[in-house]
Amino acid sequence: MLPPPSDGAAHSGNGLGHHPCSTPTCTAPSPAPTSIAIASAAPSGRRHRGNTTANNPIAIATRYGHRSHKHSAHGTSPMNRSEPNATPNAPALAMVVTSAALRWARTLIPPVCGAFALASITLPCRHTVEERRMRQLLGRANSSNVMKVIWLLEEMHLDYDRQDIGGKFGGNDKPDYLALNPNGVIPTLVEDDFVLWESNVILRYLAGTHAAGHRLWPQHPRARADIDRWMDWQQTTLQAPMSTVFWGVIRTPPADRDPAAIAKAAARLGTLFGFLDARLATHRYIVGDDLTLADIPIGVHTHRWFSFDGIDRPAHPHLRAWYDRLLTRPAYKDHVSAPPT
């Protein structure tokens, strides 16, 4: 059996990895079960390490809204948009594979380089299926909760496709999306046949199920508890005043703003960030000397804090030094530090 490709190896456009194979496909050992349904059309878009719309079993490529970016560990491709709602004639391949059928296919795929031709479906070979999960992130990139997940995916060098859902793109109130996330909010992560929502939970799941995330969320119970309390602090304490200032300063026309409410929330944020500033006086990152999951939810809001105009912002030198350290990380700089919108 040929070894799987290394994370740093170049990958061919066919999604088969970097192997010296001459045969692009494997031979199907037996017919497919009838539980695999296919709605065929020509696939489109760039391909990243085998993780494309064409071979995604969840069939959510363009159903919920405009296609946005495709991402890989090597960067982000230019925007590629398609119709708001996929139709049978749309240039996309919709494929529904039940989990039972997917497990059946995996047991039959020979462990050799190439792809397995099953009816008109091209599935990765066994080592590819096991090591590279089909992963989609649903949510617009300017959402703070989506930014958390993008940042982590990029830090961990995990491939993924992202679809613009919510806000001006809409789609989060459609039945197909609500079937995945009944709250109608973003983000939603779809990994193979597993669907997960709640941004901080997604962070824990990704860090806990991939080796690259273990340094960000260590297994020791006390280490995890220390990280978890800061993640929860972002949601239970920091989120409310941050939302008031963000919506008041960024998304409300000046004539319609409530200056008193904005000033009150900004003062509360000043106190809370002062609490964090004291913590960072003795820590390079929120928990210890290295980046952990604790930094990600709070780091997204900290960028907004330093981006707001027209508010009183106390001097927090340790907070600012930590923020400047975050800006040196490519994943943070590229996906979090844009002007808030």
C-alpha positions as CSV (number, residue, x, y, z in Angstrom):
1,M,0.0,0.0,0.0
2,L,1.3,3.4,-0.9
3,P,1.8,5.9,1.9
4,P,-0.6,8.8,2.3
5,P,0.6,12.2,1.1
6,S,2.2,14.4,3.7
7,D,0.5,17.6,4.8
8,G,3.2,19.8,3.2
9,A,3.2,17.9,-0.1
10,A,1.9,19.5,-3.3
11,H,-1.4,18.1,-4.4
12,S,-2.7,17.6,-7.9
13,G,-5.9,19.1,-9.2
14,N,-7.6,15.7,-9.2
15,G,-7.7,15.6,-5.4
16,L,-5.8,12.3,-5.3
17,G,-2.8,13.7,-3.5
18,H,0.9,13.7,-4.5
19,H,1.5,10.1,-5.6
20,P,3.3,8.8,-8.7
21,C,0.3,7.0,-9.9
22,S,-0.4,6.4,-13.6
23,T,-4.0,5.1,-13.2
24,P,-6.5,7.8,-12.1
25,T,-9.2,5.4,-10.9
26,C,-9.6,2.1,-9.1
27,T,-11.8,-0.7,-10.3
28,A,-15.2,-1.0,-8.6
29,P,-15.4,-4.4,-6.9
30,S,-19.2,-4.6,-7.0
31,P,-22.3,-2.5,-7.9
32,A,-23.3,0.3,-5.6
33,P,-26.2,-0.1,-3.2
34,T,-29.5,1.5,-4.2
35,S,-29.4,3.9,-1.3
36,I,-27.0,6.3,-3.1
37,A,-29.0,8.9,-5.0
38,I,-27.3,11.1,-7.6
39,A,-28.5,14.3,-9.3
40,S,-25.9,14.8,-11.9
41,A,-24.6,17.9,-13.6
42,A,-21.2,19.2,-14.5
43,P,-19.1,20.1,-11.4
44,S,-17.6,23.5,-11.3
45,G,-15.2,25.5,-9.2
46,R,-11.6,25.0,-8.1
47,R,-10.6,21.8,-6.4
48,H,-8.7,21.6,-3.1
49,R,-7.1,18.4,-2.0
50,G,-10.1,16.3,-2.9
51,N,-12.5,18.5,-1.0
52,T,-14.8,19.8,-3.7
53,T,-18.5,20.3,-4.1
54,A,-18.6,17.5,-6.6
55,N,-17.7,14.8,-4.1
56,N,-19.4,16.2,-1.0
57,P,-22.0,13.7,0.2
58,I,-24.1,16.3,2.1
59,A,-25.3,18.0,-1.1
60,I,-25.3,21.5,0.2
61,A,-23.1,23.1,-2.4
62,T,-25.3,26.0,-3.6
63,R,-28.6,25.2,-2.1
64,Y,-28.6,27.8,0.7
65,G,-27.1,30.9,-1.0
66,H,-24.2,32.3,-2.9
67,R,-21.0,30.3,-3.1
68,S,-18.2,32.1,-1.5
69,H,-14.6,31.2,-1.0
70,K,-12.9,27.8,-1.2
71,H,-10.1,27.4,1.3
72,S,-7.2,25.2,1.7
73,A,-4.1,25.0,3.9
74,H,-2.3,26.9,1.2
75,G,-4.6,29.9,1.0
76,T,-8.0,31.1,-0.2
77,S,-9.1,31.1,-3.8
78,P,-10.8,34.1,-5.4
79,M,-14.5,34.4,-4.9
80,N,-16.6,32.1,-7.0
81,R,-20.3,32.6,-6.9
82,S,-23.2,30.7,-8.4
83,E,-26.9,31.0,-8.5
84,P,-28.7,31.8,-5.2
85,N,-30.7,28.6,-5.4
86,A,-29.5,25.4,-7.2
87,T,-31.8,23.9,-9.8
88,P,-31.6,20.6,-11.6
89,N,-30.0,22.5,-14.5
90,A,-27.6,24.5,-12.4
91,P,-23.8,23.9,-13.0
92,A,-23.3,22.0,-9.8
93,L,-23.3,18.4,-8.8
94,A,-25.7,17.5,-6.0
95,M,-25.1,14.1,-4.4
96,V,-26.8,12.6,-1.4
97,V,-25.1,9.6,0.2
98,T,-26.6,8.0,3.3
99,S,-24.2,7.3,6.1
100,A,-24.8,3.6,5.8
101,A,-23.9,3.7,2.1
102,L,-20.8,5.8,2.7
103,R,-19.6,3.3,5.3
104,W,-20.4,0.5,2.8
105,A,-18.3,2.3,0.1
106,R,-15.4,2.8,2.4
107,T,-15.1,-0.9,3.2
108,L,-14.9,-1.7,-0.5
109,I,-12.4,0.9,-1.6
110,P,-9.0,-0.7,-2.2
111,P,-6.1,1.0,-0.3
112,V,-4.3,2.0,-3.5
113,C,-3.6,5.4,-5.1
114,G,-6.4,6.8,-7.3
115,A,-10.1,7.1,-7.1
116,F,-12.9,4.6,-6.9
117,A,-15.5,4.8,-9.7
118,L,-18.9,4.0,-8.2
119,A,-21.7,4.5,-10.7
120,S,-21.0,8.1,-11.8
121,I,-19.6,9.1,-8.4
122,T,-15.9,9.5,-7.9
123,L,-14.9,8.7,-4.3
124,P,-11.5,9.0,-2.8
125,C,-9.5,5.9,-2.0
126,R,-9.5,4.5,1.5
127,H,-6.5,6.4,2.9
128,T,-7.9,9.7,1.4
129,V,-11.4,9.1,2.9
130,E,-9.9,8.4,6.4
131,E,-7.5,11.3,6.4
132,R,-9.3,14.0,4.6
133,R,-12.8,14.8,5.7
134,M,-15.2,16.6,3.5
135,R,-15.8,19.8,5.4
136,Q,-18.1,22.8,4.7
137,L,-18.5,25.9,6.8
138,L,-21.8,27.8,6.3
139,G,-21.7,31.5,7.2
140,R,-20.6,34.9,5.9
141,A,-17.0,35.8,6.5
142,N,-17.7,39.1,8.3
143,S,-19.6,37.4,11.2
144,S,-17.6,37.3,14.4
145,N,-18.8,33.8,15.1
146,V,-17.8,32.6,11.6
147,M,-14.4,34.3,12.0
148,K,-13.6,32.2,15.0
149,V,-14.0,29.0,13.0
150,I,-12.2,30.3,9.9
151,W,-9.3,31.4,12.1
152,L,-9.0,28.0,13.8
153,L,-9.3,26.1,10.5
154,E,-6.5,28.1,9.1
155,E,-4.3,27.8,12.2
156,M,-4.8,24.0,12.0
157,H,-4.2,23.9,8.2
158,L,-7.5,22.0,7.6
159,D,-9.1,22.2,4.1
160,Y,-12.7,23.4,3.9
161,D,-15.2,25.1,1.6
162,R,-17.2,28.0,2.9
163,Q,-20.6,29.3,1.7
164,D,-21.9,32.8,2.3
165,I,-25.0,32.4,4.4
166,G,-26.8,35.0,6.5
167,G,-26.9,38.8,6.5
168,K,-27.2,40.3,3.0
169,F,-26.7,36.8,1.5
170,G,-29.7,35.3,3.2
171,G,-30.4,31.6,3.1
172,N,-30.4,31.0,6.8
173,D,-34.2,31.0,6.9
174,K,-34.6,28.4,4.1
175,P,-36.0,25.0,5.1
176,D,-32.8,23.2,3.9
177,Y,-30.7,25.3,6.2
178,L,-33.1,25.1,9.1
179,A,-32.9,21.3,8.8
180,L,-29.2,21.6,9.6
181,N,-29.4,24.4,12.1
182,P,-33.0,25.0,13.5
183,N,-31.8,28.2,15.1
184,G,-31.4,29.8,11.7
185,V,-28.1,31.4,12.8
186,I,-24.5,31.0,11.7
187,P,-22.1,29.3,11.6
188,T,-22.9,25.7,10.8
189,L,-20.1,23.1,10.2
190,V,-20.8,20.0,8.1
191,E,-18.1,17.4,8.3
192,D,-18.9,14.3,6.3
193,D,-22.4,13.4,7.6
194,F,-21.9,15.2,10.9
195,V,-23.6,18.6,11.4
196,L,-22.6,21.0,14.3
197,W,-23.6,24.5,15.3
198,E,-22.6,26.9,18.1
199,S,-19.3,28.5,17.3
200,N,-17.4,27.8,20.5
201,V,-18.5,24.2,20.4
202,I,-17.3,23.9,16.8
203,L,-13.9,25.2,18.0
204,R,-13.7,22.5,20.7
205,Y,-14.8,19.8,18.3
206,L,-12.2,20.7,15.6
207,A,-9.4,21.0,18.2
208,G,-10.4,17.8,19.9
209,T,-10.7,15.6,16.8
210,H,-7.6,16.6,14.9
211,A,-4.0,16.2,16.1
212,A,-3.1,19.8,15.0
213,G,-5.6,21.1,17.6
214,H,-4.3,19.3,20.7
215,R,-1.9,22.0,21.4
216,L,-4.7,24.5,21.3
217,W,-7.0,22.6,23.6
218,P,-4.9,20.2,25.8
219,Q,-6.4,17.0,27.2
220,H,-5.6,17.7,30.8
221,P,-8.9,18.5,32.6
222,R,-7.6,21.6,34.4
223,A,-5.9,23.0,31.3
224,R,-9.1,22.6,29.4
225,A,-11.2,24.1,32.2
226,D,-8.9,27.1,32.3
227,I,-9.4,27.6,28.5
228,D,-13.1,26.8,28.6
229,R,-13.9,29.5,31.2
230,W,-12.4,32.2,29.0
231,M,-14.3,30.9,26.0
232,D,-17.5,31.0,28.0
233,W,-16.6,34.4,29.4
234,Q,-16.7,35.7,25.9
235,Q,-20.2,34.4,25.3
236,T,-21.7,35.2,28.7
237,T,-20.0,38.4,29.7
238,L,-18.2,40.1,26.8
239,Q,-20.7,39.4,24.1
240,A,-23.6,41.6,25.2
241,P,-21.8,45.0,25.6
242,M,-19.8,44.2,22.5
243,S,-23.0,43.7,20.5
244,T,-24.4,47.0,21.7
245,V,-21.3,49.0,20.6
246,F,-20.9,47.1,17.4
247,W,-24.4,47.5,16.2
248,G,-24.5,51.1,17.5
249,V,-21.3,52.3,15.9
250,I,-21.0,50.0,12.8
251,R,-24.4,49.1,11.6
252,T,-26.6,52.0,12.7
253,P,-26.7,55.2,10.7
254,P,-25.4,58.2,12.8
255,A,-28.8,59.8,12.9
256,D,-30.4,56.7,14.5
257,R,-27.8,55.9,17.1
258,D,-28.4,55.9,20.8
259,P,-25.2,57.7,22.2
260,A,-26.1,57.0,25.8
261,A,-26.5,53.2,25.3
262,I,-23.3,53.1,23.2
263,A,-21.3,55.0,25.9
264,K,-22.7,52.8,28.7
265,A,-21.8,49.6,26.8
266,A,-18.3,51.0,25.9
267,A,-17.6,51.8,29.5
268,R,-18.6,48.2,30.5
269,L,-16.2,46.9,27.8
270,G,-13.4,49.1,29.1
271,T,-13.9,47.5,32.5
272,L,-13.9,44.0,31.1
273,F,-10.9,44.5,28.9
274,G,-9.1,46.0,31.9
275,F,-9.7,42.6,33.7
276,L,-8.2,40.9,30.7
277,D,-5.3,43.4,30.6
278,A,-4.4,42.4,34.1
279,R,-4.4,38.8,33.1
280,L,-2.1,39.5,30.1
281,A,0.4,41.3,32.3
282,T,1.7,37.9,33.4
283,H,0.8,35.8,30.3
284,R,1.8,36.2,26.6
285,Y,-1.5,34.6,25.7
286,I,-4.6,34.3,27.7
287,V,-3.7,30.9,29.0
288,G,0.1,30.5,29.1
289,D,2.8,31.3,26.6
290,D,1.2,29.9,23.5
291,L,-2.1,30.4,21.5
292,T,-5.0,28.3,22.7
293,L,-8.7,28.2,22.0
294,A,-9.1,30.8,24.8
295,D,-7.5,33.5,22.5
296,I,-9.8,32.9,19.5
297,P,-13.3,34.0,20.6
298,I,-11.9,36.9,22.6
299,G,-9.3,37.8,19.9
300,V,-12.1,38.4,17.4
301,H,-13.8,40.9,19.7
302,T,-10.6,42.5,20.6
303,H,-10.0,43.5,17.0
304,R,-13.4,45.2,16.9
305,W,-12.6,46.9,20.2
306,F,-9.5,48.6,18.8
307,S,-11.4,49.4,15.5
308,F,-14.3,51.4,16.9
309,D,-14.3,55.1,16.3
310,G,-15.9,57.7,18.6
311,I,-15.7,55.8,21.9
312,D,-13.6,56.2,25.1
313,R,-11.1,53.5,25.2
314,P,-8.9,53.2,28.3
315,A,-5.2,52.5,27.9
316,H,-4.6,48.7,28.2
317,P,-0.9,48.2,27.3
318,H,-0.9,44.4,27.9
319,L,-4.1,43.9,26.0
320,R,-2.6,46.0,23.1
321,A,0.6,43.9,23.2
322,W,-1.4,40.7,23.0
323,Y,-3.4,42.1,20.1
324,D,-0.3,43.0,18.3
325,R,1.0,39.5,18.7
326,L,-2.2,38.1,17.2
327,L,-1.7,40.4,14.2
328,T,1.6,38.6,13.5
329,R,-0.3,35.4,12.9
330,P,-1.3,35.0,9.2
331,A,-4.6,33.4,10.0
332,Y,-5.7,36.2,12.3
333,K,-4.4,39.0,10.1
334,D,-6.0,37.6,6.9
335,H,-9.4,36.5,8.3
336,V,-10.1,38.6,11.4
337,S,-8.4,42.0,11.1
338,A,-10.4,43.5,8.3
339,P,-12.5,46.6,9.1
340,P,-15.7,45.6,10.9
341,T,-18.8,45.6,8.7
